[in-house]
Amino acid sequence: MPAPLAGVLFDVDGTLVDSTYFHTLAWWHAFRRFDHDVRMNAIHRCIGMGGDKLVDSLLGPERDRSQDQEVMDTHAAVFSTFWPHLRAFDGARGLLARSRDAGLKVVLASSAREQDLGALRAALGADEVVDAATSSADAEESKPAPDILVAALKAAGLEASEVLFVGDAVWDVQAAAALGITTVGVASGGYSGAELTDAGAAEVFDSPRDLLDGFEGSLIGKRLRA
């Protein structure tokens, strides 16, 4: 029987905030700056990985690795120009508040850069119900490695057995599975429900709003009543 539910870890980019396609465009500009012709749809399929792994996956082992940091820095610079346009998904704030009202710790298990996390949190406007948050500085290895979730658990004083994870990407599901954490998927970042289920998500909702509306019947609600 699973341990009583004590908290929920939430991915932020693409899960709570509509940022996936801004990241896609920012990576496209970064690659073009260094004459790498990478299709946007290929970039999109890697969003949710850590930047180092995304570059490695899309450019391959034969690239000039001396440019990697400049490519990632360019992505960061271009993405920052989109900060004013970031918007929380409908229902995202309510979902965090509903989880907190249920007595759960609410943890933003984000692997965004610290500067980007500030912009994402401003878009969410829900700091009053957030117990802890992480950034890329808290993880040695990026997703799909589980380091950021380990850091999130530590920040909130939680164990893997007493949390669920809410994420939008197959890389989120893989990272959580490495720690034995069950993922509730939301298909708000561009991955389909079928892809998230195939990756191992226990259930999938179309959006944060749908998860909020179905909170009582979701795994979160069921674990609360267990």
C-alpha positions as CSV (number, residue, x, y, z in Angstrom):
1,M,0.0,0.0,0.0
2,P,1.5,3.4,-0.9
3,A,2.6,5.8,1.8
4,P,0.2,8.6,2.6
5,L,0.4,11.5,0.1
6,A,2.3,14.4,1.6
7,G,3.2,16.5,-1.4
8,V,3.1,17.1,-5.1
9,L,6.1,18.0,-7.3
10,F,5.2,20.1,-10.3
11,D,7.3,20.6,-13.4
12,V,6.8,24.3,-14.5
13,D,7.9,24.8,-18.1
14,G,5.1,23.5,-20.4
15,T,3.2,22.1,-17.4
16,L,2.1,25.2,-15.5
17,V,3.3,27.9,-17.9
18,D,2.8,28.0,-21.6
19,S,6.5,28.3,-22.6
20,T,7.4,25.2,-24.7
21,Y,7.1,26.9,-28.0
22,F,9.1,29.9,-26.9
23,H,11.9,27.5,-25.9
24,T,11.6,25.8,-29.3
25,L,12.0,29.1,-31.1
26,A,14.8,30.2,-28.9
27,W,16.7,27.0,-29.6
28,W,16.1,27.4,-33.3
29,H,17.6,30.9,-33.2
30,A,20.6,29.6,-31.2
31,F,21.3,26.9,-33.7
32,R,21.0,29.2,-36.7
33,R,23.4,31.6,-35.1
34,F,26.1,28.9,-35.5
35,D,24.8,27.7,-38.9
36,H,23.1,24.5,-37.6
37,D,20.0,23.9,-39.6
38,V,17.7,22.0,-37.2
39,R,14.0,21.6,-37.8
40,M,11.7,23.1,-35.2
41,N,9.7,19.9,-34.9
42,A,12.9,18.1,-34.0
43,I,13.7,20.7,-31.4
44,H,10.2,20.5,-30.0
45,R,10.6,16.7,-29.4
46,C,13.5,17.4,-27.2
47,I,12.1,20.2,-25.1
48,G,12.1,19.1,-21.5
49,M,15.5,17.6,-21.6
50,G,18.4,19.5,-20.1
51,G,20.0,22.0,-22.5
52,D,23.2,20.0,-22.6
53,K,21.4,16.8,-23.6
54,L,19.2,18.6,-26.1
55,V,22.2,20.0,-27.9
56,D,23.9,16.6,-27.8
57,S,20.8,14.9,-29.2
58,L,20.1,17.3,-32.0
59,L,23.7,18.1,-33.1
60,G,25.2,14.7,-32.6
61,P,28.7,13.5,-31.5
62,E,30.6,14.9,-34.5
63,R,29.8,18.5,-33.8
64,D,32.3,21.2,-32.7
65,R,31.7,20.9,-29.0
66,S,33.6,24.1,-28.3
67,Q,30.4,26.0,-29.4
68,D,28.0,24.2,-27.0
69,Q,28.1,26.8,-24.2
70,E,27.6,29.6,-26.7
71,V,24.7,27.8,-28.2
72,M,23.1,27.4,-24.8
73,D,23.9,31.0,-23.8
74,T,22.2,32.2,-27.0
75,H,19.1,30.1,-26.2
76,A,19.0,31.7,-22.8
77,A,19.4,35.2,-24.2
78,V,16.6,34.7,-26.8
79,F,14.3,33.0,-24.4
80,S,14.6,36.0,-22.0
81,T,13.1,38.2,-24.6
82,F,9.9,36.2,-24.3
83,W,9.6,36.7,-20.5
84,P,7.0,39.4,-20.8
85,H,4.8,37.0,-22.9
86,L,4.8,34.1,-20.5
87,R,1.4,33.1,-19.3
88,A,0.2,30.5,-16.8
89,F,-2.1,27.9,-18.2
90,D,-5.7,28.2,-17.3
91,G,-6.2,26.4,-14.0
92,A,-2.5,26.3,-13.1
93,R,-2.7,28.7,-10.1
94,G,-5.9,27.0,-8.9
95,L,-4.3,23.6,-9.1
96,L,-1.4,24.6,-6.9
97,A,-3.9,26.3,-4.4
98,R,-6.2,23.2,-4.4
99,S,-3.2,21.0,-3.6
100,R,-2.1,23.2,-0.8
101,D,-5.6,23.5,0.6
102,A,-5.7,19.7,0.7
103,G,-2.8,19.8,3.1
104,L,-0.1,18.9,0.6
105,K,3.3,20.5,0.2
106,V,3.5,22.2,-3.2
107,V,6.9,22.0,-4.8
108,L,8.0,23.5,-8.1
109,A,10.5,20.9,-9.4
110,S,11.8,23.1,-12.1
111,S,15.1,22.7,-13.9
112,A,14.9,26.2,-15.4
113,R,17.8,28.6,-14.9
114,E,17.3,30.7,-11.8
115,Q,16.6,33.9,-13.9
116,D,14.0,32.0,-16.0
117,L,12.5,30.5,-12.9
118,G,11.9,34.0,-11.6
119,A,10.0,34.9,-14.8
120,L,8.0,31.7,-14.7
121,R,7.0,32.2,-11.1
122,A,6.0,35.8,-11.8
123,A,3.7,34.4,-14.6
124,L,2.2,31.9,-12.2
125,G,1.6,34.4,-9.5
126,A,1.2,31.7,-6.9
127,D,4.2,32.1,-4.6
128,E,1.9,32.2,-1.5
129,V,1.0,28.5,-2.0
130,V,4.5,27.2,-3.0
131,D,6.5,25.5,-0.3
132,A,9.7,25.0,-2.2
133,A,11.2,25.4,-5.7
134,T,14.3,24.3,-7.5
135,S,16.3,25.5,-10.5
136,S,19.0,24.1,-12.7
137,A,21.6,25.1,-10.2
138,D,20.3,22.4,-7.9
139,A,21.0,19.5,-10.2
140,E,24.3,18.1,-11.3
141,E,22.8,16.1,-14.2
142,S,19.8,17.3,-16.3
143,K,16.6,15.5,-17.2
144,P,15.9,12.7,-18.0
145,A,18.3,12.1,-15.0
146,P,16.3,12.4,-11.8
147,D,18.7,14.9,-10.0
148,I,16.2,17.8,-10.0
149,L,13.5,15.7,-8.4
150,V,16.0,14.5,-5.8
151,A,16.7,18.2,-5.1
152,A,13.0,19.0,-4.9
153,L,12.4,16.3,-2.4
154,K,15.2,17.5,-0.3
155,A,14.1,21.1,-0.5
156,A,10.6,20.2,0.8
157,G,11.7,17.5,3.3
158,L,9.8,14.8,1.5
159,E,10.4,11.2,0.5
160,A,9.8,9.7,-3.0
161,S,7.2,7.3,-1.6
162,E,5.0,10.2,-0.4
163,V,4.7,12.3,-3.5
164,L,3.3,12.4,-7.0
165,F,4.9,14.3,-9.9
166,V,2.9,16.4,-12.4
167,G,4.7,16.9,-15.7
168,D,4.1,17.4,-19.5
169,A,7.1,15.7,-21.2
170,V,8.2,12.1,-21.6
171,W,11.5,13.2,-20.0
172,D,9.6,14.2,-16.9
173,V,8.0,10.7,-16.7
174,Q,11.4,9.0,-17.2
175,A,13.0,11.2,-14.4
176,A,10.3,10.4,-12.0
177,A,10.3,6.7,-12.8
178,A,14.0,6.5,-11.9
179,L,13.0,7.3,-8.3
180,G,9.8,5.2,-8.3
181,I,7.6,8.3,-8.3
182,T,4.3,8.1,-10.1
183,T,3.7,10.8,-12.8
184,V,0.4,12.4,-13.5
185,G,0.8,13.7,-17.1
186,V,-0.7,16.9,-18.6
187,A,-0.7,17.2,-22.4
188,S,-0.1,20.9,-22.3
189,G,3.4,21.0,-23.6
190,G,2.9,19.3,-26.9
191,Y,3.4,15.7,-26.0
192,S,0.2,13.7,-26.6
193,G,-1.6,11.7,-24.0
194,A,-0.6,8.5,-25.7
195,E,3.1,9.4,-25.7
196,L,2.9,10.2,-22.0
197,T,1.1,7.0,-21.2
198,D,3.6,5.0,-23.3
199,A,6.4,6.6,-21.3
200,G,4.8,5.4,-18.1
201,A,2.5,8.2,-16.9
202,A,-0.2,6.6,-14.6
203,E,-2.9,9.0,-16.0
204,V,-3.0,11.9,-18.3
205,F,-5.1,15.1,-18.3
206,D,-5.4,17.5,-21.2
207,S,-4.4,20.5,-19.2
208,P,-4.0,21.9,-15.7
209,R,-7.6,23.1,-15.8
210,D,-8.7,19.5,-16.6
211,L,-6.7,18.2,-13.7
212,L,-8.1,20.8,-11.4
213,D,-11.6,20.1,-12.5
214,G,-11.0,16.4,-12.0
215,F,-9.0,16.7,-8.8
216,E,-11.1,14.5,-6.6
217,G,-11.1,11.6,-9.1
218,S,-7.4,12.0,-10.0
219,L,-4.6,10.0,-8.5
220,I,-3.9,13.0,-6.2
221,G,-7.4,13.0,-4.8
222,K,-7.4,9.2,-4.6
223,R,-4.1,9.1,-2.7
224,L,-5.4,11.7,-0.3
225,R,-8.3,9.5,0.6
226,A,-6.3,6.3,0.8
